[in-house]
Amino acid sequence: MRKRNAFAIIFTVVMIISMIQIAAAYQSSTTLAMNEDNGVPNLQPVMLRYEPFPVNPGEYMDVWIKFQNEESGTIDDLTIEFVPEYPFSLDASDTATRHFGEIGPHSSVLVKYRVRVDEDAVEGERYFRYRYRYVQSDMKWEEAIEKITVQTREAVLNIDSVDTEPDSIVPGQEAKVSLKIRNSATSVIRDIGFYLDLTMSSVASSTATSLDTYYNAIPLAPVSSSTEKRITHLKPGEEATLEYDLIAFPEAESGIYKVPVIIKYMDELGKNYTKYDIIGLSISDDPDIYLVVEQNNIYSEGAAADVSIKIVNKGVTNVKFMDMTLRESDDYDVVSPANVYVGDVDSDDYETAEFSIYVKDLEDNKLKLPVRIDYKDANNKDYARDLVLEITAYGPDKRGEQGTSKLGIVIVLLVLMVAGWFIYRRWEKKKNADKSKDAGKSKGK
């Protein structure tokens, strides 16, 4: 009996639970049907895109947002509003709030904002905010947030200046080269590696001959340090100075040498950059020129004379486009052209310039010749020098010309004596022959 009662109780409970579930299911299906019939709206905002991507600090970007009514109900009085938040803003002429009267079932509207990005914006993911409301949401604002990537398109590291001390590197001597670099990006640049490619490895070809040629193409070498310098980071607009101690090869020719530079660094988002650049370094020394009178035949006043001037380059720098001018003086008149184009005078070489003058006055038996030389070095730097050459007017005896005259006289006398002796001998023979002939005639008679 008790078993029957227990079974009846259990059966009754199970039936009650089943009836409750059936009723709940019926009620839910009825409610769903009513919602579909009544058309409850479901508004979904989606940011379709923004351009450009990524956006650069200081630029404008266009943002497109789509609002989709995904249900069969109508949305009334939709209001959309851009929420300004650094670094994003709208121009004063633009409107942050947009109104739409009605959005039908399964319909959509598209909103476009032209947004300005602050020029000091920090690179990275930044939040773009907007909100919306409509009648069916009891006009309560609903906020949406989208991520915008702000990034300088290329982190720029510039070489602002190159200074050398001295201004031009003298062959065989040391110099300090200072390079000032600046972070022109709007974000921090990190892990900066700076390389002076003195062996031109970044431009050399693969052949052994070419490699050797490139390796020695730049006659410079580092002193007491390597050609690599490193900087941990540079903030936006920050500058740094890199210093190199270099020495020019003793046999280096004067000129401007292009030195390749390799710069490696990383931006704030972890993107690596490699930049190739070129700096110019000057190798030269001031030309070492001196003049000397090589030949002249100035003997006395009131006579014409020729003067030959030797131009000697005893320095390491070649000289070109040289002009020499013999200036006017009260002591002489220039008979020949006063200007002579000398041209090139290579290192450890000389050239000559010749002038003809008429000597009017000698002071203490000396004549001063003021001359001017104009020329350029190998780097086309102009030079001009005014010099005074002094000549002593020696007579023929002091020049050794007297000895030469006596020797000539002796030779002439010897020739005359020999000739006289031969003439005398012939005359004597003829005389003796005539005597013999006369004697023979006398005997015949």
ChimeraX attribute file (.defattr): number of C-alpha atoms within 10 A of each C-alpha:
attribute: neighborCount
match mode: 1-to-1
recipient: residues
	/A:1	6
	/A:2	7
	/A:3	8
	/A:4	9
	/A:5	10
	/A:6	11
	/A:7	12
	/A:8	11
	/A:9	11
	/A:10	12
	/A:11	11
	/A:12	11
	/A:13	12
	/A:14	11
	/A:15	10
	/A:16	11
	/A:17	11
	/A:18	11
	/A:19	12
	/A:20	12
	/A:21	11
	/A:22	11
	/A:23	12
	/A:24	12
	/A:25	12
	/A:26	11
	/A:27	12
	/A:28	12
	/A:29	12
	/A:30	12
	/A:31	12
	/A:32	11
	/A:33	12
	/A:34	12
	/A:35	14
	/A:36	14
	/A:37	11
	/A:38	12
	/A:39	15
	/A:40	16
	/A:41	22
	/A:42	17
	/A:43	23
	/A:44	11
	/A:45	16
	/A:46	14
	/A:47	17
	/A:48	10
	/A:49	13
	/A:50	19
	/A:51	12
	/A:52	14
	/A:53	14
	/A:54	17
	/A:55	21
	/A:56	22
	/A:57	22
	/A:58	15
	/A:59	12
	/A:60	18
	/A:61	19
	/A:62	15
	/A:63	18
	/A:64	16
	/A:65	17
	/A:66	16
	/A:67	19
	/A:68	19
	/A:69	21
	/A:70	17
	/A:71	17
	/A:72	18
	/A:73	20
	/A:74	22
	/A:75	25
	/A:76	17
	/A:77	16
	/A:78	21
	/A:79	17
	/A:80	21
	/A:81	17
	/A:82	21
	/A:83	18
	/A:84	14
	/A:85	12
	/A:86	12
	/A:87	19
	/A:88	20
	/A:89	20
	/A:90	17
	/A:91	10
	/A:92	7
	/A:93	6
	/A:94	11
	/A:95	12
	/A:96	17
	/A:97	13
	/A:98	13
	/A:99	13
	/A:100	13
	/A:101	10
	/A:102	15
	/A:103	20
	/A:104	17
	/A:105	19
	/A:106	15
	/A:107	16
	/A:108	15
	/A:109	15
	/A:110	13
	/A:111	12
	/A:112	13
	/A:113	17
	/A:114	18
	/A:115	21
	/A:116	18
	/A:117	20
	/A:118	16
	/A:119	12
	/A:120	12
	/A:121	19
	/A:122	19
	/A:123	20
	/A:124	16
	/A:125	13
	/A:126	18
	/A:127	16
	/A:128	20
	/A:129	16
	/A:130	20
	/A:131	17
	/A:132	22
	/A:133	21
	/A:134	21
	/A:135	14
	/A:136	17
	/A:137	16
	/A:138	8
	/A:139	13
	/A:140	12
	/A:141	15
	/A:142	12
	/A:143	14
	/A:144	16
	/A:145	13
	/A:146	12
	/A:147	12
	/A:148	18
	/A:149	16
	/A:150	20
	/A:151	23
	/A:152	22
	/A:153	12
	/A:154	13
	/A:155	22
	/A:156	19
	/A:157	22
	/A:158	16
	/A:159	19
	/A:160	13
	/A:161	12
	/A:162	16
	/A:163	14
	/A:164	18
	/A:165	12
	/A:166	12
	/A:167	14
	/A:168	18
	/A:169	25
	/A:170	23
	/A:171	21
	/A:172	13
	/A:173	11
	/A:174	19
	/A:175	19
	/A:176	17
	/A:177	18
	/A:178	16
	/A:179	16
	/A:180	15
	/A:181	19
	/A:182	19
	/A:183	22
	/A:184	19
	/A:185	22
	/A:186	23
	/A:187	24
	/A:188	20
	/A:189	27
	/A:190	19
	/A:191	15
	/A:192	19
	/A:193	16
	/A:194	18
	/A:195	16
	/A:196	20
	/A:197	18
	/A:198	21
	/A:199	21
	/A:200	20
	/A:201	13
	/A:202	13
	/A:203	11
	/A:204	15
	/A:205	12
	/A:206	9
	/A:207	9
	/A:208	10
	/A:209	10
	/A:210	11
	/A:211	17
	/A:212	12
	/A:213	14
	/A:214	18
	/A:215	16
	/A:216	12
	/A:217	16
	/A:218	20
	/A:219	19
	/A:220	23
	/A:221	17
	/A:222	17
	/A:223	14
	/A:224	8
	/A:225	11
	/A:226	13
	/A:227	17
	/A:228	14
	/A:229	15
	/A:230	15
	/A:231	15
	/A:232	10
	/A:233	17
	/A:234	21
	/A:235	15
	/A:236	19
	/A:237	14
	/A:238	14
	/A:239	16
	/A:240	14
	/A:241	14
	/A:242	15
	/A:243	15
	/A:244	20
	/A:245	18
	/A:246	21
	/A:247	19
	/A:248	21
	/A:249	18
	/A:250	13
	/A:251	10
	/A:252	18
	/A:253	18
	/A:254	20
	/A:255	17
	/A:256	16
	/A:257	16
	/A:258	16
	/A:259	19
	/A:260	19
	/A:261	19
	/A:262	17
	/A:263	20
	/A:264	17
	/A:265	23
	/A:266	18
	/A:267	22
	/A:268	17
	/A:269	13
	/A:270	10
	/A:271	11
	/A:272	14
	/A:273	15
	/A:274	11
	/A:275	13
	/A:276	11
	/A:277	13
	/A:278	14
	/A:279	15
	/A:280	11
	/A:281	20
	/A:282	17
	/A:283	23
	/A:284	23
	/A:285	19
	/A:286	16
	/A:287	20
	/A:288	15
	/A:289	17
	/A:290	13
	/A:291	18
	/A:292	14
	/A:293	17
	/A:294	13
	/A:295	13
	/A:296	18
	/A:297	16
	/A:298	25
	/A:299	18
	/A:300	18
	/A:301	18
	/A:302	13
	/A:303	14
	/A:304	18
	/A:305	18
	/A:306	15
	/A:307	17
	/A:308	16
	/A:309	18
	/A:310	16
	/A:311	22
	/A:312	19
	/A:313	21
	/A:314	17
	/A:315	17
	/A:316	21
	/A:317	27
	/A:318	24
	/A:319	25
	/A:320	19
	/A:321	15
	/A:322	19
	/A:323	18
	/A:324	23
	/A:325	18
	/A:326	22
	/A:327	15
	/A:328	13
	/A:329	12
	/A:330	8
	/A:331	16
	/A:332	20
	/A:333	16
	/A:334	17
	/A:335	13
	/A:336	14
	/A:337	12
	/A:338	17
	/A:339	17
	/A:340	17
	/A:341	13
	/A:342	18
	/A:343	15
	/A:344	18
	/A:345	23
	/A:346	19
	/A:347	17
	/A:348	13
	/A:349	13
	/A:350	16
	/A:351	15
	/A:352	17
	/A:353	19
	/A:354	20
	/A:355	19
	/A:356	17
	/A:357	20
	/A:358	18
	/A:359	20
	/A:360	16
	/A:361	16
	/A:362	19
	/A:363	11
	/A:364	8
	/A:365	14
	/A:366	14
	/A:367	20
	/A:368	15
	/A:369	17
	/A:370	15
	/A:371	18
	/A:372	15
	/A:373	21
	/A:374	17
	/A:375	21
	/A:376	19
	/A:377	22
	/A:378	20
	/A:379	17
	/A:380	12
	/A:381	10
	/A:382	12
	/A:383	14
	/A:384	11
	/A:385	11
	/A:386	12
	/A:387	13
	/A:388	13
	/A:389	13
	/A:390	13
	/A:391	18
	/A:392	16
	/A:393	20
	/A:394	16
	/A:395	14
	/A:396	15
	/A:397	11
	/A:398	10
	/A:399	12
	/A:400	11
	/A:401	11
	/A:402	13
	/A:403	13
	/A:404	11
	/A:405	13
	/A:406	11
	/A:407	11
	/A:408	12
	/A:409	12
	/A:410	11
	/A:411	12
	/A:412	12
	/A:413	12
	/A:414	12
	/A:415	12
	/A:416	12
	/A:417	12
	/A:418	12
	/A:419	12
	/A:420	12
	/A:421	12
	/A:422	12
	/A:423	12
	/A:424	12
	/A:425	12
	/A:426	12
	/A:427	12
	/A:428	12
	/A:429	12
	/A:430	12
	/A:431	12
	/A:432	12
	/A:433	12
	/A:434	11
	/A:435	11
	/A:436	11
	/A:437	11
	/A:438	11
	/A:439	11
	/A:440	10
	/A:441	9
	/A:442	8
	/A:443	7
	/A:444	6
	/A:445	5
